């Protein structure tokens, strides 16, 4: 299914979808991803196209600890 077909049928990128994709990634992929500094994705669709090359706040970045 092409990108335009996904958008037309409502399969576009959402934070909820990104979190589901992140949850399905292997523990090793998550570990390596957390150790690397990647550029922030401009939008969810960019992150979904290559989750190993981009960071998406509140999905695959470390959360800040509150003091």
mmCIF file as Biopython writes it, N, C-alpha, C and O atoms, coordinates in Angstrom:
data_model
#
loop_
_atom_site.group_PDB
_atom_site.id
_atom_site.type_symbol
_atom_site.label_atom_id
_atom_site.label_alt_id
_atom_site.label_comp_id
_atom_site.label_asym_id
_atom_site.label_entity_id
_atom_site.label_seq_id
_atom_site.pdbx_PDB_ins_code
_atom_site.Cartn_x
_atom_site.Cartn_y
_atom_site.Cartn_z
_atom_site.occupancy
_atom_site.B_iso_or_equiv
_atom_site.auth_seq_id
_atom_site.auth_asym_id
_atom_site.pdbx_PDB_model_num
ATOM 1   N N  . UNK A ? 1  ? 0.854  -1.166 0.000  1.0 0.0 1  A 1 
ATOM 2   C CA . UNK A ? 1  ? 0.000  0.000  0.000  1.0 0.0 1  A 1 
ATOM 3   C C  . UNK A ? 1  ? 0.900  1.229  0.000  1.0 0.0 1  A 1 
ATOM 4   O O  . UNK A ? 1  ? 1.822  1.329  0.810  1.0 0.0 1  A 1 
ATOM 5   N N  . UNK A ? 2  ? 0.636  2.154  -0.900 1.0 0.0 2  A 1 
ATOM 6   C CA . UNK A ? 2  ? 1.462  3.350  -1.005 1.0 0.0 2  A 1 
ATOM 7   C C  . UNK A ? 2  ? 1.145  4.340  0.104  1.0 0.0 2  A 1 
ATOM 8   O O  . UNK A ? 2  ? 0.156  4.198  0.823  1.0 0.0 2  A 1 
ATOM 9   N N  . UNK A ? 3  ? 2.001  5.344  0.230  1.0 0.0 3  A 1 
ATOM 10  C CA . UNK A ? 3  ? 1.814  6.364  1.253  1.0 0.0 3  A 1 
ATOM 11  C C  . UNK A ? 3  ? 0.472  7.070  1.071  1.0 0.0 3  A 1 
ATOM 12  O O  . UNK A ? 3  ? -0.254 7.282  2.043  1.0 0.0 3  A 1 
ATOM 13  N N  . UNK A ? 4  ? 0.138  7.436  -0.170 1.0 0.0 4  A 1 
ATOM 14  C CA . UNK A ? 4  ? -1.133 8.144  -0.390 1.0 0.0 4  A 1 
ATOM 15  C C  . UNK A ? 4  ? -2.326 7.266  -0.093 1.0 0.0 4  A 1 
ATOM 16  O O  . UNK A ? 4  ? -3.337 7.749  0.416  1.0 0.0 4  A 1 
ATOM 17  N N  . UNK A ? 5  ? -2.230 5.999  -0.397 1.0 0.0 5  A 1 
ATOM 18  C CA . UNK A ? 5  ? -3.335 5.086  -0.060 1.0 0.0 5  A 1 
ATOM 19  C C  . UNK A ? 5  ? -3.490 4.955  1.451  1.0 0.0 5  A 1 
ATOM 20  O O  . UNK A ? 5  ? -4.611 4.919  1.958  1.0 0.0 5  A 1 
ATOM 21  N N  . UNK A ? 6  ? -2.375 4.883  2.174  1.0 0.0 6  A 1 
ATOM 22  C CA . UNK A ? 6  ? -2.450 4.800  3.633  1.0 0.0 6  A 1 
ATOM 23  C C  . UNK A ? 6  ? -3.105 6.041  4.203  1.0 0.0 6  A 1 
ATOM 24  O O  . UNK A ? 6  ? -3.945 5.943  5.098  1.0 0.0 6  A 1 
ATOM 25  N N  . UNK A ? 7  ? -2.728 7.223  3.690  1.0 0.0 7  A 1 
ATOM 26  C CA . UNK A ? 7  ? -3.313 8.469  4.175  1.0 0.0 7  A 1 
ATOM 27  C C  . UNK A ? 7  ? -4.809 8.514  3.872  1.0 0.0 7  A 1 
ATOM 28  O O  . UNK A ? 7  ? -5.601 8.953  4.706  1.0 0.0 7  A 1 
ATOM 29  N N  . UNK A ? 8  ? -5.189 8.067  2.700  1.0 0.0 8  A 1 
ATOM 30  C CA . UNK A ? 8  ? -6.597 8.082  2.296  1.0 0.0 8  A 1 
ATOM 31  C C  . UNK A ? 8  ? -7.428 7.155  3.173  1.0 0.0 8  A 1 
ATOM 32  O O  . UNK A ? 8  ? -8.583 7.458  3.471  1.0 0.0 8  A 1 
ATOM 33  N N  . UNK A ? 9  ? -6.857 6.033  3.588  1.0 0.0 9  A 1 
ATOM 34  C CA . UNK A ? 9  ? -7.576 5.058  4.392  1.0 0.0 9  A 1 
ATOM 35  C C  . UNK A ? 9  ? -7.390 5.260  5.891  1.0 0.0 9  A 1 
ATOM 36  O O  . UNK A ? 9  ? -7.849 4.439  6.686  1.0 0.0 9  A 1 
ATOM 37  N N  . UNK A ? 10 ? -6.729 6.331  6.283  1.0 0.0 10 A 1 
ATOM 38  C CA . UNK A ? 10 ? -6.588 6.643  7.692  1.0 0.0 10 A 1 
ATOM 39  C C  . UNK A ? 10 ? -5.443 5.936  8.398  1.0 0.0 10 A 1 
ATOM 40  O O  . UNK A ? 10 ? -5.470 5.800  9.621  1.0 0.0 10 A 1 
ATOM 41  N N  . UNK A ? 11 ? -4.443 5.486  7.661  1.0 0.0 11 A 1 
ATOM 42  C CA . UNK A ? 11 ? -3.306 4.816  8.281  1.0 0.0 11 A 1 
ATOM 43  C C  . UNK A ? 11 ? -2.127 5.767  8.439  1.0 0.0 11 A 1 
ATOM 44  O O  . UNK A ? 11 ? -0.988 5.314  8.560  1.0 0.0 11 A 1 
ATOM 45  N N  . UNK A ? 12 ? -2.368 7.047  8.443  1.0 0.0 12 A 1 
ATOM 46  C CA . UNK A ? 12 ? -1.287 8.020  8.581  1.0 0.0 12 A 1 
ATOM 47  C C  . UNK A ? 12 ? -0.630 7.910  9.948  1.0 0.0 12 A 1 
ATOM 48  O O  . UNK A ? 12 ? -1.146 7.253  10.851 1.0 0.0 12 A 1 
ATOM 49  N N  . UNK A ? 13 ? 0.497  8.554  10.080 1.0 0.0 13 A 1 
ATOM 50  C CA . UNK A ? 13 ? 1.245  8.473  11.317 1.0 0.0 13 A 1 
ATOM 51  C C  . UNK A ? 13 ? 0.598  9.234  12.462 1.0 0.0 13 A 1 
ATOM 52  O O  . UNK A ? 13 ? 0.216  10.395 12.315 1.0 0.0 13 A 1 
ATOM 53  N N  . UNK A ? 14 ? 0.479  8.580  13.585 1.0 0.0 14 A 1 
ATOM 54  C CA . UNK A ? 14 ? 0.019  9.211  14.808 1.0 0.0 14 A 1 
ATOM 55  C C  . UNK A ? 14 ? 0.966  8.792  15.923 1.0 0.0 14 A 1 
ATOM 56  O O  . UNK A ? 14 ? 1.675  7.793  15.802 1.0 0.0 14 A 1 
ATOM 57  N N  . UNK A ? 15 ? 0.976  9.550  16.999 1.0 0.0 15 A 1 
ATOM 58  C CA . UNK A ? 15 ? 1.833  9.190  18.134 1.0 0.0 15 A 1 
ATOM 59  C C  . UNK A ? 15 ? 1.437  7.819  18.654 1.0 0.0 15 A 1 
ATOM 60  O O  . UNK A ? 15 ? 2.303  7.025  19.020 1.0 0.0 15 A 1 
ATOM 61  N N  . UNK A ? 16 ? 0.157  7.533  18.692 1.0 0.0 16 A 1 
ATOM 62  C CA . UNK A ? 16 ? -0.321 6.234  19.166 1.0 0.0 16 A 1 
ATOM 63  C C  . UNK A ? 16 ? 0.252  5.098  18.313 1.0 0.0 16 A 1 
ATOM 64  O O  . UNK A ? 16 ? 0.697  4.077  18.838 1.0 0.0 16 A 1 
ATOM 65  N N  . UNK A ? 17 ? 0.235  5.288  17.001 1.0 0.0 17 A 1 
ATOM 66  C CA . UNK A ? 17 ? 0.783  4.268  16.098 1.0 0.0 17 A 1 
ATOM 67  C C  . UNK A ? 17 ? 2.292  4.136  16.293 1.0 0.0 17 A 1 
ATOM 68  O O  . UNK A ? 17 ? 2.828  3.028  16.292 1.0 0.0 17 A 1 
ATOM 69  N N  . UNK A ? 18 ? 2.974  5.273  16.461 1.0 0.0 18 A 1 
ATOM 70  C CA . UNK A ? 18 ? 4.419  5.239  16.668 1.0 0.0 18 A 1 
ATOM 71  C C  . UNK A ? 18 ? 4.770  4.477  17.941 1.0 0.0 18 A 1 
ATOM 72  O O  . UNK A ? 18 ? 5.742  3.723  17.964 1.0 0.0 18 A 1 
ATOM 73  N N  . UNK A ? 19 ? 3.991  4.668  18.990 1.0 0.0 19 A 1 
ATOM 74  C CA . UNK A ? 19 ? 4.236  3.943  20.241 1.0 0.0 19 A 1 
ATOM 75  C C  . UNK A ? 19 ? 4.018  2.446  20.061 1.0 0.0 19 A 1 
ATOM 76  O O  . UNK A ? 19 ? 4.735  1.643  20.657 1.0 0.0 19 A 1 
ATOM 77  N N  . UNK A ? 20 ? 3.037  2.058  19.246 1.0 0.0 20 A 1 
ATOM 78  C CA . UNK A ? 20 ? 2.818  0.628  18.968 1.0 0.0 20 A 1 
ATOM 79  C C  . UNK A ? 20 ? 4.006  0.055  18.212 1.0 0.0 20 A 1 
ATOM 80  O O  . UNK A ? 20 ? 4.473  -1.041 18.520 1.0 0.0 20 A 1 
ATOM 81  N N  . UNK A ? 21 ? 4.496  0.794  17.222 1.0 0.0 21 A 1 
ATOM 82  C CA . UNK A ? 21 ? 5.665  0.339  16.450 1.0 0.0 21 A 1 
ATOM 83  C C  . UNK A ? 21 ? 6.873  0.215  17.371 1.0 0.0 21 A 1 
ATOM 84  O O  . UNK A ? 21 ? 7.606  -0.771 17.299 1.0 0.0 21 A 1 
ATOM 85  N N  . UNK A ? 22 ? 7.087  1.197  18.228 1.0 0.0 22 A 1 
ATOM 86  C CA . UNK A ? 22 ? 8.214  1.160  19.169 1.0 0.0 22 A 1 
ATOM 87  C C  . UNK A ? 22 ? 8.103  -0.044 20.094 1.0 0.0 22 A 1 
ATOM 88  O O  . UNK A ? 22 ? 9.112  -0.684 20.391 1.0 0.0 22 A 1 
ATOM 89  N N  . UNK A ? 23 ? 6.905  -0.361 20.552 1.0 0.0 23 A 1 
ATOM 90  C CA . UNK A ? 23 ? 6.712  -1.499 21.453 1.0 0.0 23 A 1 
ATOM 91  C C  . UNK A ? 23 ? 7.034  -2.825 20.769 1.0 0.0 23 A 1 
ATOM 92  O O  . UNK A ? 23 ? 7.433  -3.781 21.433 1.0 0.0 23 A 1 
ATOM 93  N N  . UNK A ? 24 ? 6.868  -2.890 19.468 1.0 0.0 24 A 1 
ATOM 94  C CA . UNK A ? 24 ? 7.121  -4.134 18.721 1.0 0.0 24 A 1 
ATOM 95  C C  . UNK A ? 24 ? 8.580  -4.311 18.321 1.0 0.0 24 A 1 
ATOM 96  O O  . UNK A ? 24 ? 8.977  -5.394 17.890 1.0 0.0 24 A 1 
ATOM 97  N N  . UNK A ? 25 ? 9.385  -3.254 18.458 1.0 0.0 25 A 1 
ATOM 98  C CA . UNK A ? 25 ? 10.794 -3.367 18.105 1.0 0.0 25 A 1 
ATOM 99  C C  . UNK A ? 25 ? 11.503 -4.258 19.118 1.0 0.0 25 A 1 
ATOM 100 O O  . UNK A ? 25 ? 11.089 -4.350 20.274 1.0 0.0 25 A 1 
ATOM 101 N N  . UNK A ? 26 ? 12.561 -4.904 18.681 1.0 0.0 26 A 1 
ATOM 102 C CA . UNK A ? 26 ? 13.299 -5.800 19.570 1.0 0.0 26 A 1 
ATOM 103 C C  . UNK A ? 26 ? 13.974 -5.008 20.688 1.0 0.0 26 A 1 
ATOM 104 O O  . UNK A ? 26 ? 14.240 -3.813 20.557 1.0 0.0 26 A 1 
ATOM 105 N N  . UNK A ? 27 ? 14.242 -5.707 21.787 1.0 0.0 27 A 1 
ATOM 106 C CA . UNK A ? 27 ? 14.934 -5.067 22.915 1.0 0.0 27 A 1 
ATOM 107 C C  . UNK A ? 27 ? 16.302 -4.544 22.482 1.0 0.0 27 A 1 
ATOM 108 O O  . UNK A ? 27 ? 16.732 -3.479 22.926 1.0 0.0 27 A 1 
ATOM 109 N N  . UNK A ? 28 ? 16.978 -5.287 21.622 1.0 0.0 28 A 1 
ATOM 110 C CA . UNK A ? 28 ? 18.290 -4.870 21.145 1.0 0.0 28 A 1 
ATOM 111 C C  . UNK A ? 28 ? 18.179 -3.577 20.334 1.0 0.0 28 A 1 
ATOM 112 O O  . UNK A ? 28 ? 18.985 -2.665 20.520 1.0 0.0 28 A 1 
ATOM 113 N N  . UNK A ? 29 ? 17.199 -3.487 19.445 1.0 0.0 29 A 1 
ATOM 114 C CA . UNK A ? 29 ? 17.012 -2.282 18.635 1.0 0.0 29 A 1 
ATOM 115 C C  . UNK A ? 29 ? 16.712 -1.087 19.527 1.0 0.0 29 A 1 
ATOM 116 O O  . UNK A ? 29 ? 17.218 0.008  19.283 1.0 0.0 29 A 1 
ATOM 117 N N  . UNK A ? 30 ? 15.897 -1.283 20.557 1.0 0.0 30 A 1 
ATOM 118 C CA . UNK A ? 30 ? 15.580 -0.193 21.486 1.0 0.0 30 A 1 
ATOM 119 C C  . UNK A ? 30 ? 16.830 0.228  22.265 1.0 0.0 30 A 1 
ATOM 120 O O  . UNK A ? 30 ? 17.056 1.416  22.493 1.0 0.0 30 A 1 
ATOM 121 N N  . UNK A ? 31 ? 17.634 -0.753 22.669 1.0 0.0 31 A 1 
ATOM 122 C CA . UNK A ? 31 ? 18.858 -0.473 23.427 1.0 0.0 31 A 1 
ATOM 123 C C  . UNK A ? 31 ? 19.832 0.353  22.588 1.0 0.0 31 A 1 
ATOM 124 O O  . UNK A ? 31 ? 20.342 1.375  23.046 1.0 0.0 31 A 1 
ATOM 125 N N  . UNK A ? 32 ? 20.083 -0.086 21.376 1.0 0.0 32 A 1 
ATOM 126 C CA . UNK A ? 32 ? 21.002 0.634  20.488 1.0 0.0 32 A 1 
ATOM 127 C C  . UNK A ? 32 ? 20.460 2.024  20.202 1.0 0.0 32 A 1 
ATOM 128 O O  . UNK A ? 32 ? 21.213 2.997  20.209 1.0 0.0 32 A 1 
ATOM 129 N N  . UNK A ? 33 ? 19.165 2.126  19.951 1.0 0.0 33 A 1 
ATOM 130 C CA . UNK A ? 33 ? 18.535 3.410  19.650 1.0 0.0 33 A 1 
ATOM 131 C C  . UNK A ? 33 ? 18.681 4.387  20.815 1.0 0.0 33 A 1 
ATOM 132 O O  . UNK A ? 33 ? 18.876 5.583  20.602 1.0 0.0 33 A 1 
ATOM 133 N N  . UNK A ? 34 ? 18.588 3.883  22.038 1.0 0.0 34 A 1 
ATOM 134 C CA . UNK A ? 34 ? 18.693 4.768  23.202 1.0 0.0 34 A 1 
ATOM 135 C C  . UNK A ? 34 ? 20.114 5.285  23.402 1.0 0.0 34 A 1 
ATOM 136 O O  . UNK A ? 34 ? 20.305 6.338  24.010 1.0 0.0 34 A 1 
ATOM 137 N N  . UNK A ? 35 ? 21.117 4.556  22.897 1.0 0.0 35 A 1 
ATOM 138 C CA . UNK A ? 35 ? 22.511 4.957  23.056 1.0 0.0 35 A 1 
ATOM 139 C C  . UNK A ? 35 ? 22.969 5.954  22.001 1.0 0.0 35 A 1 
ATOM 140 O O  . UNK A ? 35 ? 23.960 6.655  22.205 1.0 0.0 35 A 1 
ATOM 141 N N  . UNK A ? 36 ? 22.269 6.028  20.886 1.0 0.0 36 A 1 
ATOM 142 C CA . UNK A ? 36 ? 22.672 6.901  19.788 1.0 0.0 36 A 1 
ATOM 143 C C  . UNK A ? 36 ? 21.921 8.226  19.825 1.0 0.0 36 A 1 
ATOM 144 O O  . UNK A ? 36 ? 20.753 8.283  20.209 1.0 0.0 36 A 1 
ATOM 145 N N  . UNK A ? 37 ? 22.599 9.268  19.429 1.0 0.0 37 A 1 
ATOM 146 C CA . UNK A ? 37 ? 21.965 10.577 19.280 1.0 0.0 37 A 1 
ATOM 147 C C  . UNK A ? 37 ? 21.540 10.712 17.824 1.0 0.0 37 A 1 
ATOM 148 O O  . UNK A ? 37 ? 22.384 10.860 16.941 1.0 0.0 37 A 1 
ATOM 149 N N  . UNK A ? 38 ? 20.256 10.662 17.574 1.0 0.0 38 A 1 
ATOM 150 C CA . UNK A ? 38 ? 19.738 10.783 16.221 1.0 0.0 38 A 1 
ATOM 151 C C  . UNK A ? 38 ? 19.008 12.114 16.086 1.0 0.0 38 A 1 
ATOM 152 O O  . UNK A ? 38 ? 18.531 12.663 17.079 1.0 0.0 38 A 1 
ATOM 153 N N  . UNK A ? 39 ? 18.919 12.633 14.875 1.0 0.0 39 A 1 
ATOM 154 C CA . UNK A ? 39 ? 18.151 13.865 14.691 1.0 0.0 39 A 1 
ATOM 155 C C  . UNK A ? 39 ? 16.675 13.619 14.970 1.0 0.0 39 A 1 
ATOM 156 O O  . UNK A ? 39 ? 16.171 12.515 14.763 1.0 0.0 39 A 1 
ATOM 157 N N  . UNK A ? 40 ? 15.986 14.654 15.442 1.0 0.0 40 A 1 
ATOM 158 C CA . UNK A ? 40 ? 14.565 14.518 15.716 1.0 0.0 40 A 1 
ATOM 159 C C  . UNK A ? 40 ? 13.786 14.485 14.408 1.0 0.0 40 A 1 
ATOM 160 O O  . UNK A ? 40 ? 14.073 15.240 13.480 1.0 0.0 40 A 1 
ATOM 161 N N  . UNK A ? 41 ? 12.817 13.616 14.350 1.0 0.0 41 A 1 
ATOM 162 C CA . UNK A ? 41 ? 11.971 13.519 13.165 1.0 0.0 41 A 1 
ATOM 163 C C  . UNK A ? 41 ? 11.107 14.767 13.053 1.0 0.0 41 A 1 
ATOM 164 O O  . UNK A ? 41 ? 10.669 15.318 14.063 1.0 0.0 41 A 1 
ATOM 165 N N  . UNK A ? 42 ? 10.863 15.210 11.824 1.0 0.0 42 A 1 
ATOM 166 C CA . UNK A ? 42 ? 10.029 16.384 11.598 1.0 0.0 42 A 1 
ATOM 167 C C  . UNK A ? 42 ? 8.565  16.092 11.886 1.0 0.0 42 A 1 
ATOM 168 O O  . UNK A ? 42 ? 7.805  16.976 12.282 1.0 0.0 42 A 1 
ATOM 169 N N  . UNK A ? 43 ? 8.182  14.827 11.679 1.0 0.0 43 A 1 
ATOM 170 C CA . UNK A ? 43 ? 6.810  14.415 11.943 1.0 0.0 43 A 1 
ATOM 171 C C  . UNK A ? 43 ? 6.784  12.909 12.183 1.0 0.0 43 A 1 
ATOM 172 O O  . UNK A ? 43 ? 7.803  12.235 12.034 1.0 0.0 43 A 1 
ATOM 173 N N  . UNK A ? 44 ? 5.639  12.393 12.548 1.0 0.0 44 A 1 
ATOM 174 C CA . UNK A ? 44 ? 5.511  10.969 12.872 1.0 0.0 44 A 1 
ATOM 175 C C  . UNK A ? 44 ? 5.766  10.099 11.651 1.0 0.0 44 A 1 
ATOM 176 O O  . UNK A ? 44 ? 6.380  9.038  11.762 1.0 0.0 44 A 1 
ATOM 177 N N  . UNK A ? 45 ? 5.298  10.539 10.487 1.0 0.0 45 A 1 
ATOM 178 C CA . UNK A ? 45 ? 5.502  9.746  9.271  1.0 0.0 45 A 1 
ATOM 179 C C  . UNK A ? 45 ? 6.982  9.558  8.955  1.0 0.0 45 A 1 
ATOM 180 O O  . UNK A ? 45 ? 7.394  8.487  8.510  1.0 0.0 45 A 1 
ATOM 181 N N  . UNK A ? 46 ? 7.778  10.596 9.184  1.0 0.0 46 A 1 
ATOM 182 C CA . UNK A ? 46 ? 9.216  10.472 8.946  1.0 0.0 46 A 1 
ATOM 183 C C  . UNK A ? 46 ? 9.814  9.443  9.897  1.0 0.0 46 A 1 
ATOM 184 O O  . UNK A ? 46 ? 10.636 8.625  9.484  1.0 0.0 46 A 1 
ATOM 185 N N  . UNK A ? 47 ? 9.412  9.476  11.169 1.0 0.0 47 A 1 
ATOM 186 C CA . UNK A ? 47 ? 9.922  8.503  12.132 1.0 0.0 47 A 1 
ATOM 187 C C  . UNK A ? 47 ? 9.478  7.090  11.757 1.0 0.0 47 A 1 
ATOM 188 O O  . UNK A ? 47 ? 10.272 6.152  11.825 1.0 0.0 47 A 1 
ATOM 189 N N  . UNK A ? 48 ? 8.212  6.933  11.360 1.0 0.0 48 A 1 
ATOM 190 C CA . UNK A ? 48 ? 7.705  5.606  10.998 1.0 0.0 48 A 1 
ATOM 191 C C  . UNK A ? 48 ? 8.445  5.025  9.795  1.0 0.0 48 A 1 
ATOM 192 O O  . UNK A ? 48 ? 8.571  3.807  9.674  1.0 0.0 48 A 1 
ATOM 193 N N  . UNK A ? 49 ? 8.930  5.886  8.909  1.0 0.0 49 A 1 
ATOM 194 C CA . UNK A ? 49 ? 9.651  5.389  7.735  1.0 0.0 49 A 1 
ATOM 195 C C  . UNK A ? 49 ? 11.026 4.840  8.094  1.0 0.0 49 A 1 
ATOM 196 O O  . UNK A ? 49 ? 11.555 3.980  7.390  1.0 0.0 49 A 1 
ATOM 197 N N  . UNK A ? 50 ? 11.615 5.336  9.200  1.0 0.0 50 A 1 
ATOM 198 C CA . UNK A ? 50 ? 12.947 4.871  9.611  1.0 0.0 50 A 1 
ATOM 199 C C  . UNK A ? 50 ? 13.150 5.116  11.100 1.0 0.0 50 A 1 
ATOM 200 O O  . UNK A ? 50 ? 13.876 6.037  11.475 1.0 0.0 50 A 1 
ATOM 201 N N  . UNK A ? 51 ? 12.517 4.300  11.969 1.0 0.0 51 A 1 
ATOM 202 C CA . UNK A ? 51 ? 12.633 4.533  13.411 1.0 0.0 51 A 1 
ATOM 203 C C  . UNK A ? 51 ? 14.052 4.389  13.955 1.0 0.0 51 A 1 
ATOM 204 O O  . UNK A ? 51 ? 14.358 4.911  15.027 1.0 0.0 51 A 1 
ATOM 205 N N  . UNK A ? 52 ? 14.910 3.695  13.234 1.0 0.0 52 A 1 
ATOM 206 C CA . UNK A ? 52 ? 16.291 3.538  13.692 1.0 0.0 52 A 1 
ATOM 207 C C  . UNK A ? 52 ? 17.168 4.733  13.329 1.0 0.0 52 A 1 
ATOM 208 O O  . UNK A ? 52 ? 18.297 4.825  13.813 1.0 0.0 52 A 1 
ATOM 209 N N  . UNK A ? 53 ? 16.692 5.637  12.503 1.0 0.0 53 A 1 
ATOM 210 C CA . UNK A ? 53 ? 17.489 6.784  12.069 1.0 0.0 53 A 1 
ATOM 211 C C  . UNK A ? 53 ? 17.037 8.114  12.677 1.0 0.0 53 A 1 
ATOM 212 O O  . UNK A ? 53 ? 17.752 9.112  12.588 1.0 0.0 53 A 1 
ATOM 213 N N  . UNK A ? 54 ? 15.851 8.128  13.297 1.0 0.0 54 A 1 
ATOM 214 C CA . UNK A ? 54 ? 15.316 9.363  13.868 1.0 0.0 54 A 1 
ATOM 215 C C  . UNK A ? 54 ? 14.838 9.119  15.286 1.0 0.0 54 A 1 
ATOM 216 O O  . UNK A ? 54 ? 14.539 7.990  15.675 1.0 0.0 54 A 1 
ATOM 217 N N  . UNK A ? 55 ? 14.770 10.205 16.056 1.0 0.0 55 A 1 
ATOM 218 C CA . UNK A ? 55 ? 14.180 10.168 17.399 1.0 0.0 55 A 1 
ATOM 219 C C  . UNK A ? 55 ? 12.857 10.907 17.357 1.0 0.0 55 A 1 
ATOM 220 O O  . UNK A ? 55 ? 12.704 11.907 16.656 1.0 0.0 55 A 1 
ATOM 221 N N  . UNK A ? 56 ? 11.908 10.395 18.118 1.0 0.0 56 A 1 
ATOM 222 C CA . UNK A ? 56 ? 10.605 11.042 18.224 1.0 0.0 56 A 1 
ATOM 223 C C  . UNK A ? 56 ? 10.329 11.255 19.703 1.0 0.0 56 A 1 
ATOM 224 O O  . UNK A ? 56 ? 10.206 10.290 20.457 1.0 0.0 56 A 1 
ATOM 225 N N  . UNK A ? 57 ? 10.230 12.526 20.129 1.0 0.0 57 A 1 
ATOM 226 C CA . UNK A ? 57 ? 10.004 12.801 21.545 1.0 0.0 57 A 1 
ATOM 227 C C  . UNK A ? 57 ? 8.788  12.048 22.094 1.0 0.0 57 A 1 
ATOM 228 O O  . UNK A ? 57 ? 7.758  11.929 21.431 1.0 0.0 57 A 1 
ATOM 229 N N  . UNK A ? 58 ? 8.936  11.552 23.306 1.0 0.0 58 A 1 
ATOM 230 C CA . UNK A ? 58 ? 7.903  10.797 24.020 1.0 0.0 58 A 1 
ATOM 231 C C  . UNK A ? 58 ? 7.588  9.448  23.395 1.0 0.0 58 A 1 
ATOM 232 O O  . UNK A ? 58 ? 6.623  8.795  23.794 1.0 0.0 58 A 1 
ATOM 233 N N  . UNK A ? 59 ? 8.382  9.018  22.426 1.0 0.0 59 A 1 
ATOM 234 C CA . UNK A ? 59 ? 8.202  7.677  21.859 1.0 0.0 59 A 1 
ATOM 235 C C  . UNK A ? 59 ? 9.469  6.871  22.053 1.0 0.0 59 A 1 
ATOM 236 O O  . UNK A ? 59 ? 9.435  5.809  22.675 1.0 0.0 59 A 1 
ATOM 237 N N  . UNK A ? 60 ? 10.585 7.351  21.534 1.0 0.0 60 A 1 
ATOM 238 C CA . UNK A ? 60 ? 11.834 6.588  21.677 1.0 0.0 60 A 1 
ATOM 239 C C  . UNK A ? 60 ? 12.969 7.401  22.279 1.0 0.0 60 A 1 
ATOM 240 O O  . UNK A ? 60 ? 14.136 7.051  22.101 1.0 0.0 60 A 1 
ATOM 241 N N  . UNK A ? 61 ? 12.655 8.465  22.977 1.0 0.0 61 A 1 
ATOM 242 C CA . UNK A ? 61 ? 13.692 9.212  23.679 1.0 0.0 61 A 1 
ATOM 243 C C  . UNK A ? 61 ? 13.515 9.000  25.177 1.0 0.0 61 A 1 
ATOM 244 O O  . UNK A ? 61 ? 12.421 8.696  25.655 1.0 0.0 61 A 1 
ATOM 245 N N  . UNK A ? 62 ? 14.609 9.165  25.900 1.0 0.0 62 A 1 
ATOM 246 C CA . UNK A ? 62 ? 14.526 9.017  27.355 1.0 0.0 62 A 1 
ATOM 247 C C  . UNK A ? 62 ? 13.705 10.165 27.936 1.0 0.0 62 A 1 
ATOM 248 O O  . UNK A ? 62 ? 13.870 11.322 27.552 1.0 0.0 62 A 1 
ATOM 249 N N  . UNK A ? 63 ? 12.833 9.828  28.854 1.0 0.0 63 A 1 
ATOM 250 C CA . UNK A ? 63 ? 12.030 10.867 29.495 1.0 0.0 63 A 1 
ATOM 251 C C  . UNK A ? 63 ? 12.860 11.533 30.574 1.0 0.0 63 A 1 
ATOM 252 O O  . UNK A ? 63 ? 13.669 10.888 31.241 1.0 0.0 63 A 1 
ATOM 253 N N  . UNK A ? 64 ? 12.651 12.832 30.738 1.0 0.0 64 A 1 
ATOM 254 C CA . UNK A ? 64 ? 13.377 13.578 31.769 1.0 0.0 64 A 1 
ATOM 255 C C  . UNK A ? 64 ? 12.818 13.223 33.141 1.0 0.0 64 A 1 
ATOM 256 O O  . UNK A ? 64 ? 11.614 13.033 33.314 1.0 0.0 64 A 1 
ATOM 257 N N  . UNK A ? 65 ? 13.718 13.138 34.105 1.0 0.0 65 A 1 
ATOM 258 C CA . UNK A ? 65 ? 13.290 12.873 35.470 1.0 0.0 65 A 1 
ATOM 259 C C  . UNK A ? 65 ? 12.887 14.175 36.126 1.0 0.0 65 A 1 
ATOM 260 O O  . UNK A ? 65 ? 13.565 15.193 35.990 1.0 0.0 65 A 1 
ATOM 261 N N  . UNK A ? 66 ? 11.785 14.130 36.833 1.0 0.0 66 A 1 
ATOM 262 C CA . UNK A ? 66 ? 11.331 15.321 37.549 1.0 0.0 66 A 1 
ATOM 263 C C  . UNK A ? 66 ? 12.065 15.433 38.866 1.0 0.0 66 A 1 
ATOM 264 O O  . UNK A ? 66 ? 12.299 14.424 39.530 1.0 0.0 66 A 1 
ATOM 265 N N  . UNK A ? 67 ? 12.436 16.646 39.257 1.0 0.0 67 A 1 
ATOM 266 C CA . UNK A ? 67 ? 13.150 16.862 40.512 1.0 0.0 67 A 1 
ATOM 267 C C  . UNK A ? 67 ? 12.191 17.075 41.634 1.0 0.0 67 A 1 
ATOM 268 O O  . UNK A ? 67 ? 12.610 17.274 42.775 1.0 0.0 67 A 1 
#
